[in-house]
């Protein structure tokens, strides 16, 4: 199932947490896709290298 999510005290809090983290993850991938399209593959490659060093 991938990496383990930290457990919350109760089911409702856990549900909220999972939803929020999933939304954040989707937002990040969406932003990454937009950046990739704007820069093209070469620019994206440079950006990813730079981000790995930062």
Secondary structure, DSSP 8 states (H G I E B T S, - for coil): --S-----SSHHHHHHHHHHHHHHHHHHHHHHHHHHHHHHHHHHHHHHHHHHH-
